[in-house]
Amino acid sequence: MDTTKILLTAGVLVLIAAVLFFTRKIKREIEENGIETWGVISRIVDEGTSPDININYYARYVTADGKEVEGVISNPDTGLTEGQRVRLKYHPKYTQNARLIRG
């Protein structure tokens, strides 16, 4: 393997690690310091390619400062339907990401 391939592979691995770190950081901050609200499932989108399935669930909700946003749900249930009312938690810094409140 030449130096270019090694550096490219190392760069890709660092990028993947950074994305995983940031994603976990957002989820942790939402769980620890999130604000609870009600939202409505606004879209269900399969962003995968055949035969891969990558379904993303989006909810529209109003933040504590009155701003209406549409955010992706990071922990969806497969039984969600468009127009369904759901209880959510979001972090003020990351309003485009929300988590379902279960139970």
C-alpha positions as CSV (number, residue, x, y, z in Angstrom):
1,M,0.0,0.0,0.0
2,D,1.5,3.4,-0.9
3,T,1.5,6.4,1.3
4,T,-1.4,8.1,-0.5
5,K,-3.7,5.2,0.2
6,I,-2.6,5.0,3.8
7,L,-3.2,8.7,4.4
8,L,-6.6,8.5,2.6
9,T,-7.7,5.5,4.8
10,A,-6.5,7.3,7.9
11,G,-8.4,10.5,6.9
12,V,-11.6,8.5,6.3
13,L,-11.3,6.8,9.7
14,V,-10.7,10.1,11.5
15,L,-13.8,11.6,9.7
16,I,-16.0,8.6,10.8
17,A,-14.7,8.9,14.4
18,A,-15.5,12.6,14.4
19,V,-19.1,12.0,13.1
20,L,-19.7,9.3,15.7
21,F,-18.3,11.5,18.5
22,F,-20.5,14.5,17.5
23,T,-23.6,12.3,17.1
24,R,-23.2,10.8,20.5
25,K,-22.5,14.2,22.0
26,I,-25.8,15.6,20.6
27,K,-27.8,12.6,21.9
28,R,-26.2,12.8,25.4
29,E,-26.9,16.6,25.6
30,I,-30.5,16.1,24.5
31,E,-31.0,13.3,27.1
32,E,-29.4,15.4,29.9
33,N,-30.5,18.9,29.1
34,G,-33.3,18.6,26.6
35,I,-36.6,20.5,26.6
36,E,-39.8,18.5,26.3
37,T,-42.4,19.4,23.8
38,W,-45.1,17.9,21.5
39,G,-44.6,17.5,17.8
40,V,-46.2,16.0,14.7
41,I,-44.5,13.5,12.4
42,S,-44.1,15.6,9.2
43,R,-42.3,13.3,6.9
44,I,-41.1,9.7,6.6
45,V,-38.4,9.5,3.9
46,D,-36.5,6.4,2.7
47,E,-33.1,7.9,1.7
48,G,-31.5,4.5,1.0
49,T,-31.0,2.8,-2.3
50,S,-32.2,-0.6,-3.3
51,P,-31.8,-3.0,-1.5
52,D,-30.6,-0.7,1.4
53,I,-33.3,0.8,3.5
54,N,-32.5,4.1,5.4
55,I,-35.8,5.5,6.7
56,N,-35.6,8.9,8.4
57,Y,-38.5,10.2,10.4
58,Y,-39.0,14.0,10.7
59,A,-41.1,15.9,13.2
60,R,-42.3,19.5,13.2
61,Y,-42.5,21.2,16.6
62,V,-42.3,24.6,18.3
63,T,-39.2,25.4,20.4
64,A,-39.4,27.2,23.8
65,D,-38.6,30.5,22.0
66,G,-41.6,30.1,19.7
67,K,-39.6,29.0,16.6
68,E,-41.2,26.2,14.5
69,V,-38.6,23.7,13.3
70,E,-38.6,20.4,11.5
71,G,-36.0,18.0,12.9
72,V,-35.0,14.5,12.4
73,I,-35.9,12.0,15.1
74,S,-32.8,10.1,16.2
75,N,-34.6,7.2,18.0
76,P,-37.8,6.6,16.0
77,D,-40.3,3.8,16.4
78,T,-41.1,1.9,13.2
79,G,-44.8,2.3,13.8
80,L,-44.8,6.1,13.4
81,T,-47.1,7.6,10.8
82,E,-47.2,11.0,9.1
83,G,-49.5,13.3,11.1
84,Q,-49.1,11.4,14.3
85,R,-48.6,13.5,17.5
86,V,-45.6,12.6,19.5
87,R,-43.8,13.7,22.7
88,L,-40.2,14.9,22.0
89,K,-37.1,16.2,23.6
90,Y,-34.7,18.5,21.9
91,H,-31.7,20.6,22.9
92,P,-31.8,24.4,22.2
93,K,-28.4,24.3,20.4
94,Y,-29.4,21.4,18.2
95,T,-33.1,22.1,17.3
96,Q,-32.8,20.0,14.1
97,N,-32.4,16.8,16.1
98,A,-35.0,15.4,18.5
99,R,-35.6,12.3,20.5
100,L,-38.9,10.5,21.2
101,I,-40.0,10.4,24.8
102,R,-41.2,6.9,25.4
103,G,-43.5,5.7,28.1
